[in-house]
Amino acid sequence: MLPGRSEFPSDLLFGVATSSYQIEGHSFGGAGPTHWDSFAATPGNVVRAENGARACDHYHRWPEDLDLIAAAGFDIYRFSTSWARIMPEGRGAVNAEGLDFYDRLVDGMLARGLKPALTLYHWELPAALADLGGWRNRDIAGWLADFTDVVCRRLGDRIWCAAPINEPWCVSWLSHFEGHHAPGLRDIRATARTMHHVLLAHGRAIEVMRGLGISNLGAVCNFEFAHPADGSKAAQIAARRYDAIYNQFFASGLFKGCYPDAVLEGLGPHMPKGWQDDFGVIGAPLDWFGINYYTCKRIAAADTPWPALQEVPGPLPKTAMGWEIYPDGLHHFLTMLARDYTGTLPLYVTENGLASPDPLVDGGIDDQMRLGYFQSHLAACQRAIADGVPLKGYIAWSLLDNYEWALGYEKRFGLVHLDFETLQRTPKASYHAWMKALEPRA
């Protein structure tokens, strides 16, 4: 069983999350091409070259999906808008059909008593902007600001909270240094520029929303606990470097107006001109901070150029992604962020969840591993609250099995099972456990 509402502070909210390209179906409604479409069409990038053309067909089935969220008793629905659906070329003309879709979606949330938690950008960059250099181009801060203005003039009067960008590390390092996500680059100069520009664009988007009178604005970063692979000094140094790149860089830019020396020793020569002057925009005051957490990594030194590190397998039980299950890492980041970066600012766990095979057996899915994952991570949240962390919400990833980026439709994170042929939705055991846990307080 999951802990019930009565086992948390009365003001703590629970939610579930999705993202636009992963569930909507991008071939509908006048959406323009994205860099994910071209990345997936390139052999070797994505399992079976799968893309988001149909995905879960949430574009047409959103009432059913919102009904599932409401029936489970969640308070918050964290969703994202597709830039290329609303502005097919990334700039200029607005696709009225796309904007109307999100208008209906937000009204549908409110009609069901759900709090709309908007993420403006969850990775599907319009292809026309990718052609102009995408996140490597400083102009993207202005492009995102213009997109933010279009979206928030339409939806801003009804959203509960908003964050500009999901997981800056994935937008930049994973996609431009490791090449695992679109645009699939492995280029340190592109990485340095992107890591800075994603924060500059965040700041510009916050400025726009503040200017429109929108409140309850935040940022969402992902975190991974870095264990040294062994007791050697070299492994300890490599793990600290990994932690600086993954966990400290973006939080430091947002809250301290600087970047860690351990990152600048590698990226410094490649940073864009004048980057030091942008922290006034990057550090725009926030109303909350979101933490996406899934796993830990074991880090060893590597005989390579900077960052001179490598991941090695660890001993803990693993999810279908091969990720170790380490709930203590969530407690660590909640307490560390409150202590070192965010202070009394409200914190939210904005993503947390597990991929497992989830076979359909006799019409149901008994996903006990996922249930155990949620139990252990909610317990970590309870410990953090007891330690004085101002945690105000927990949002599970994800509502539906969906398009898992470079892994196609192979990995299932959903509380609800998707048959990707028939699009039949089947709530899993974990969904029913959440329904029980979220019953109103006695």
Secondary structure, 3 states (H helix, E strand, C coil): CCCCHHHCCCCCEEEEECCHHHHCCCCCCCCCCEHHHHHHCCCCCCHHHCCCCCCCCHHHHHHHHHHHHHHHCCCEEEEECCHHHHCCCCCCCCCHHHHHHHHHHHHHHHHCCCEEEEEEECCCCEHHHHCCCHHHCCCHHHHHHHHHHHHHHHHCCCCCEEEEEECHHHHHHHHHCCCCCCCCCCCHHHHHHHHHHHHHHHHHHHHHHHHCCCCCEEEEEEEEEEEECCCCHHHHHHHHHHHHHHHHHHHHHHHCCCCCHHHHHHHHHHCCCCHHHHHHHHCCCCCEEEEEEEEEEEEEECCCCCCCEEEECCCCCECCCCCECCHHHHHHHHHHHHHHHHCCCCEEEEECCCCCCCCCECCECCCHHHHHHHHHHHHHHHHHHHCCCCEEEEEEECCECCCCHHHCCCCCCCCEEECCCCCCEEECHHHHHHHHHCCCCC
